[in-house]
Amino acid sequence: MCPLSNGSFLTMSPFRLIAVIACIITLHVLPVYAEYKSSVTSPLIYEDFEPESNNSERPFLVTGGIRTNAGHSGYGLLLKQEVPARLDVSDILKTSAGTITLWIKPLWGATKGSHAILSMRWQDGKQGYMALSEGWWEPLGSENLYFILDNQQVAHCSVPHRLVTDHWTFVAVTWQQGPKGFCRIYLDGEKVSDETLNYVGAYSPAGPLWINSEQGATDKRGRIGSFVLDEFSIYDHALTDAELQRVFLQQQRDTEELHRKSWNWLYRTAGPKTSFQKAHQITRESRVIFDEDMSWALSREATDRILQRIKKAGFNVYVPCVWHGAGTYYPSRVARMHPKVSSARKQDDDPLAYLIRKAHGMGIQVHPWFTVAYRESDGYAEYFDDGTPENAYNLHLPAFRDFIVATMLDLVGRYDVDGVNLDYIRTMGICTSLYCQNDYKATSKHKLSMDLPFADRLGPARDRIQRWQDRAVADIVRRFSSQARTIRPALIVSIDGDPQPEGSIRPLQGRDEIAWARQSLVDVIFVMSYGKRIYKERFDRIIQEVGGKASVTLLLSNYDLVRGRAVPRSGDIVGRLVSYVRSEWAGSPVAIYLYNQLTDLQADRLETVEFSRPTVQNWGRSN
């Protein structure tokens, strides 16, 4: 606290006044620095490989490797090929929870081989091991960055990513045990992989943590490489997304280098001039903008302003949210209207009817957006119970499925919509309510409480839970799709998701995008791609497995999350992302999330370059 209690500014001595001013500056002008220094707990191990002074050498925690002054910040540890290092973590690492962070600069070149970064054996009596590696379980996992918490319990997460050679990357992994357990990977402060775990057992290391070696694992295949390591940390708990981003931003020294590395792949693609020329060769293309806000429904002036703005930018498909779990943004015959929309509504005013009429007059399609399972309030208490996943409706309740399907069909029957978008079309977790336990036993002939501990292990128990979850979610998709198309045969049914190609383990939330596409239940899959990396090979596999049964397109973000806050991307980045999608997947829709992050600079870039020639919508199948 600043020393203000013993007098006013007028009676304060000059020296005390200076102290007060300095305190205020510290508290209010420099909040970011204070947040970095105090908001993240100290690690149990932190090694930056720096000597204590120029005249003395301190013992390092890590044994092996070569200390080099070419670290990420000052000194680092050089790990040459076939020369590992090790670290005693006998009282540090546990399977219960933890975080490992490090900076790594690969020196192995553009090779397709696998490279073990860390490995360690668990004292579990089963030869279980932990590993962090670029490539594992080859050939299927050769292109993935893996964090394996315990191979014996199939506790791992991965992302299809290759580290950039000769560039520094901040890598972090976190894990948590228990019913709400997880395994996560972060790259440069951004969460890129998040798998739910129901891990069983509390084990300690059976040996050292090996660096630049697979020696701690039982699956040895010669995964070696060379890299420089720096700022290595271990925590005894899982840091949050915000905490890890703070650690990253605190340690990141060169913001220009970060930007250059993050988007280096994108700047190797065509520039604005070539993009402008290609844009004038396109006559049919769906250009989609998602709007999660309810502003469009609060006044007709807001409706007009939004439509005029997206029309000018070149978009021809508008996806406005009409249900976000607390009420509709239009008058429905099935569901209650959202209180905020209801209070702003004038007598007999229909914001959705007005929106559709105005949009169609401007050549813009309207695809209302439902966040199906997401529960924003407790206003519909009959559709969730104790044990329903947090912020979710219980999709296993037939009454809720009837309600949400009826709500969406009512809209299709009463409004001249061009499509409907289904988001949060998943259970959002595993329901453990009394109803769900009874339903599970009736459908699977097994007890949910007996199968849950094995939910994250491949086997019969996991398969039973998967089928149970799949049935509930697919029932909504199947009923809505078939009945809506009876009402409007030309209706475009789209879903937002994260499809898992063959060989990946699908999360236990009932979302099965590829299967739904193969069954012709959906016309478009928007693959949520909000990060700074587009995993082309993985996306191509998804398109191949869909087999032309639906359009598959990336849903691109026009903003980044920095310290938990949305920061709009530059117009150049957004434009180049659009051009990249066009160049790699010609004929695919172009989709951007989110309208309230669409800056004037982004809109101007799209209007003058990528969307400079107006087009008509095209929902043709992906090539």
N, C-alpha and C positions, 0 to 999 in steps of 0.2 A: 504494500500500500504506500502511496505517496504521503509524506509527512504534512498533512493539512489540518490535523486535529487540534494543534496547539496555537491557533491564531489565524487571522485572515491574511490575505496578501498585503494589505495596507500596513499591518502592524508587524510583519515578518522582517527579520534581519536580512540584509543583502545575501549573506552566505546561505541562510536557510532557503531564501527565494530561489537561488541558483540550484540548490538541491532538488527543490520541488519541480522546477522546470525540467531538469535532467531526468527526473523520475517519469514525468508525463511523456517526454519524448521517448523514453525507453518502453513505456507501456503502450503507447498509442501510435507512434510513428514507426516503430520497429516490431510489429506483431509477428511477422513471418519468421524472423530469426528466433524470437522467443519460442514460437510454436515448434520449430525444428528442434531446439535444444531441450525442450521439456516434455514434448508430447509422446515420444517414443521411448520405452524403457530400455535400459542398457542391455547389451547382449552379454551372455556368459563368456563368450569368446569373441574377441575382435583382434584381427591381425592385419596391420597395414604394412608390415615388413620394413618399417622405418627404424633406423638406429636412434638411440636416445639422444645422442649428441654427436658432434663431429669427432670427438676424441674417445668415444667409448662404444663398444658393441654390446647390445643386450641379447640375451638368449631368445630365440624365436620359438613360438609355440609349434610351428610346423617344422618337421625334420625332413631334409632333402630339398632338392631343387637348388637353383642359383639365384641369389639376390641380385636384382638389376635396377638401375636407376631409370629404367624405361617403363615404370609402372603407370597405373592410371592417375595416381597422385603421388609424385615422387618415386619412391621405390616400389618394386613389386617382386614377384617370385616367378622366375623363368623355369618352366617344366619342359625339358627336351624330350624328344621321342624315346620311349622305352626307359626313361629315368623318372620313376614316380617319387612322390613325397608322401608323408603320413602325419597324422595328427591323433594324439591320444584324446579320445572323447568318452572314456569309460564312465565318467560321472556327469556327462553333459547331455548327450543325445538319448532320447527315449522315444518309443513308438507312440506314447500317449499324445504328445503335441510338440510342435517345434517349428522353427524357421531357420533356413540357411540363406544367406545372401552373399553374393560375390560379384566381382567384376572380372570378366574374362576377355582376353584378346587372342583369338585363335590364330595359329601360325601354320595350320595344316593345309592351306590352299583349298582350291575348289575341287576337293575330292568327294566322291560319293560314299567313302567308307565311314565306319562308325568310330566314335571317339569317346572313351569313358572319361568323364570329368571327376566324378567322385564314386566311391563304392565302399561298402562296409557290411560285415556279417552281423546278424542279430543273434543273441543268445536265447534262442527259442526252442532248441532241440530239434529243429526241422531244417537247418541250414538256410533259413530265410535271409535275404539280403536287401540292402538299400542301394540304389544307384541313381546317379544323375549323368545322363549320357546323350550325345547326339547320335542317334541310331541305337536300336536294341531289337531283340527278337527278329533278326533279319530272316528273309528279305522283306517281310511285311512292314516292319517298323523302321526300315533303314533311313527313311526321310523324316522321321519324327525326333523332336527333342523330348526325352523321357525323364520323368522323375518317378522312380519306383520306390515306394515306401517299404513294401514287403511283398516279394514275389510269391510267397507261399499263400498269401491271402488275396492275391490278385488286386492288391491295393496300389494303384498307380494312376498317373495322369500324363497326358502327352499333348503335343501340338505339332502339326506338320511344319517344321521350321528348321532352317539351317543357319547357324550363326555366321555372321559376316566376318570373313577373314581380314586380319589386320585392322579391325575396328573393335573398340571397347563396347561390351554389352553388359548391362546390369541384369543378372539372373537371380531370381529369388524363388524359393519353394517353401510352401507351408503345409502343415498337416494337423489334423485334429481328430481325436478318437471319440467314439460314442455314437448315439443314435443320429446326431446331426453332424457327424464327422465329414471331413472333406480332404481332398488333395488338390493343391493349386500350384500353378506355375505363373510367374510374372517375368516379363521382359521389358527392361527400361521403364519400370514402374507400372506397366500395364498388365492387367490380368488376362492371360491368353488361354488358360485351361483351368477348369473347375469341375472336379468330379466328386459326387457325394460318396461317402464311405460309411460303413457301419462296422468299423474295425474292432476286432476282438483280441485282447491280450495286451500286456504291458511288458515290453522287453527292453533290455539294455544291450549295448554293443558287446560282441564277442571278441572284438579286436579293434585295431586302429581304423580311422577313416583314411582310406587311400585316395590320393589325389593324382590325377593323370594315370589311373590304373584301374583295371577291372578285377584286381586281386581279391577284393572283398566279396565278389560275387561268385556263385558256383557256375554260372553260364559264361565261360571264358571263350572268346572268339578272336582275340588279337585286336581289341579295340584300343588303339594307342594313338597318340598325337602329340603335338607341341603347342603350348600356349603360355601366356603370361597371366598370372593370377594376382589380384590385389583386393584390399579392403574386404577380407573374408570374415563373416560374422555368423555366430550360432546363437539362437534364442531358445529358451525352454518353453515357449508358448507360440501360438500362431499369431503373427502380426496381422492386423486388418488391412484392407485395401488402402485406406487412407494413410495408415502408418507406413506401409511399404512405399507409397508414393513420396511421402515426406523423406524417408531414408534416401531414396533415389535422387530426389531433387537437391537434398543437402550434399550428396556426394558428387553429383553431376557438375563438372567444372566448365564445360564448353557447350553452351546452348546451341551455338551455330553448328558445331560438330554433331550434336544430337539430332538436330533437324535434318542435316545433310545425310546422316546415316539412316534415319528413320524413313526418309522418302527417296533414298538413292535409287531404288529400283524404279520408282515412278518417274524420276527425272531422266531416266534412260529411254523413256517412251517419247512419242511424238510431242512436239511443242504446239503452241497456239496456232501458228500458221498452217501447219499440216492438219490440225484438228478442224480448223475453219474450212479448209478445202474438202475434207472428208464429210463434214456436216452437210455440205451442199449436194452431196450425192445420195443423201438419205431422204426418202419420202414417207416411209412408214416406220414409226417407232413410238412405243409407249414411253412417256416421260413422266415418272410418278413422283409425287411428293406426299409424304406422310405428315399428318398434323394431329398431335396427341392432345392438344389444348381444346377447350370448349369455347374459345372466344368467338368462333364462327357462328355459334348458336345464340350468343347473348344479345346481338343487335344486327339489324340488316345492314347498317353502315359497316360493321366489322366484316360481315359476309362479303359485301361488295369490295372492300379494300383487299381482302385476302385473295379473292378470285382475280381481281385486276393485277395484283402483284405477281401471282404465279403465272398468269397468262403472259404477261410482259416478259418474264424470265424464260418462257418457252415450255413450261410444263403443260401436258394435256390430260393428265389423270390426277385427280385429287382424292386422297384417302383420309377423310376426317374421322376422328374417333367419335363414336355415338354411344358407346357403353364402356365405362371404365370401372365397373364394379359397384357403382353406388346409385345408378339410375340412368335412364336414357336422356339424350340431349335433344329429344324430339317427342311429340305426343305419341305414346304407344298404347295399344289396346291391351297389352299384356303386362308390361312393367311400369313402375312409377317413374315419373320424370325426375331428373336430378334436381334437388331443391334450388340450386343456384340458377339453373336454366328456367325453372318454373317461376321463380320470383322475378326474373327479368322479362318474362314472356308477356306480351300484350294479349288481350282477349282474342281467341281464335287464331293467333299467330302460329304458323308452323315453320320453324327455322329450316328444317330439312327439305320441305317442299320448295321453299324459296331458293335454297342453295342449289338444288338440282335444276330447277327451272333456269336460273341465271347461268349456271355452269354450262348446261347444254346449249344455251344461246351463244356461248363463247367457244364452243367446240371442245369443252372439257368434260371428261367422264368423271362420274362420282362413284366411289367404291367405299361405302360405310365400313367402319372398322370396329370390331367387337373384341375386347379383351376378355375372352370367354370365362376363364377360371378365376381371374383376378378379383379379389374382394377388397374394395376400397373403404367400405364402411360396414357396420353391423346391422344395417337396415333390413336385410333379408335373413333374419336369424333362423328361419326354417330351412335354409339351404346349407348350413354348416353346423357342426357339432364339436364337442370336446374331443380332440384328437385329429381334427382336420388340419392339414398343413397351414402354416401361418400365412395370413393374407390371401387365403384361397377359399373358394366354395368347394363343397364336397361333390366331386364328379361321380362318385359311386352312388349317390342318392338319385334314384329314378326321378324324383320330383324336381330336382334341380335340372337334370338333363331335359326333362319335358319343358321346364320353364324357359331355359335359354334357347332351345330350339324353336319354341313357339314365339319367343320375342324376335328372333332373327327372321323367321318365316313371315311374321306379321309385317315387318318392314318390307320384305321383298314383295309381298302381295299388295301393299298400299302405296309404294313409292316407285318411281321410274328409275331405279338404280341400275347401273351398268355392271356392278359386281359387289361382292361382299368379302371383306378381309377378316380372317379368324386369327387372332393373336392369343397368347397364353392358352393355347389349345393343348394343355397338359395338366397333370394333377398337381404340379408344384411341390411334390413330395409324396410320401407314403402315409396314407390315412390310417390311424390306429384307434379310431373311435369304436364304441361298442357296436354300432351298426356295421362298420367296416369289418370288424373281426368276425361278426356273424355272417356277413356276406361272403367274405373270403372262405370261410369254412364250408359254406353251402356250395360255392362254385368250384373250389379246389379240393375239398375233402381233407384239408390240412389246417392246422392252427397257424394264424398269422404270427402269433408270438413265438412259435417254434421256428418259423421260416425267416423271420426278420434278421436274426443274427448272421444268417448266411446270404443276405441280400447282395453283398458285394463280392461273392465268390461264384464263379461259374459253376453251375450245377442245377439239380432239380428244384431246389428251393427258390433260387433266383428266377428260374424259368416260370415257376408258378406265379410269382409276384408280377413278372413281366406280362404274362397273359391276362392276369386280373386287371392290371392297369390299362393294358391295351384295349380290352373290351369296353371299358367305361368311356374312354376318350373317343375311340372309333365309332361308338354308338352315336355320339353327337355329330361327328363329321359325316357319317353315312346318312343319317336321317335328314340332316339339313341339306346336304348336297343333292340327294335324290328328289326331295320334295320342292326345294327351291328351283331346280331346273324344270320341274313340271310346271311351276308357275311362270318362270321366265327361262325358256330354253337357251337363250343367248347369254345368260348370266355367267360372269367370270367369278369362280370361287377360288380365292387365294388364301394361303396360310403363311405365317411368319415362323421360321424355325431354324434349326441347326442340324440338318440331316447328317446321319452317320453312315458313311459308305461301308461296304462289306469289309469285315475284318476289325471294325471299330466296335466298342461295347456301347450299346445304346443305353442312355440313362433310364432309370426305372420310373418314368413319368408318363408313359403311355403315348408319347408323341412319336409317330412313325411316318414321317413325311414321304419317304420313298415308296413305301407300301401303298399309301393312299393315292399317290400319283399313278402307280402301276394299276390300281383298281379304278382309275378314272374318276376318283372322288373329288380331286382338286385340279384346277387348270394352271395355277401358278404357285411356285414355291419361292418365297422371298427368303433367301439365305442371309441371315443377319451377319453383317461383316462391318463392325464398327471400329475395328482397330486400325493400326497403321500398316498392317500386312494383309495381303490377299494371297491365300494359299491356292494357287492356280491348279496344281496337280490334284489336290483334294477335290476342288470344285469340279474339275473335269471328270473325276470318277463319279461324282454325284450325278452329273448330267448323263453320263454313260449308263448308270444303273437305272435312272428314270426311264431311259429308252424312248424318249420322244413322247411319252404319255402326258407330259405337262411342260410348261415353260419353267425354266429354272433361272433365276437371276439373283445377283447380289444386291442386298439392301445396304447401300453405302451411307456412312455417317458423314455429316458436314460439320462435325465438332469433335473436340477431344475433351476428356475429363482430366483436369489439372487440379490436384488437391481437392477432389470431390466436386469441383465446379465445372460446368460446361463452358468451353472456350471455342468459339467458332473457328473453323479452319479458313485459310486464305482462299480467295477466289481461284487462284492458280491451282492449288491442290485439288479443290473440288472439280474444277474443269478437267484436270489431267486424269482424275479417277474416272470420270465419265468417258473420256476418250479411251482409257485403258480397257474398260468393259466393252466398248464398241469394237476395239481392235481385236480383242481375244474371242469375243462371243457375238459375232455379227447377228443382228436380228433379235437379240435379247432385249427385253425391256430395260430401261435405265431407271433405277429407283433411289431416292434420297430420303434419309431420315435425319433431320426433323425440320418442320416448317419454322418453329420459333427460334431456330438457330440459323435461318437463312438470312445472311447479311446482304446489304445492298451491293457490296463488292462481289459476293458470290453470284447474286442474281444478274448483275451487269456482265460478269464473265460468261455465264451461260447464255445470256441473251445475245451477246455479240460474237461468240465463238461456237461453242458446242451445240447450242440450240438456235443458231442464227437463222436456220431455215425451218419454218413450221412443218409439222408432219401430222399424219393421222395415226391413230393408235394401231398397234400391232401386237397381238397376243399369240403369235405363232409359236410353235414348239421350238425349243432350243436345238441347235445343230449338234 
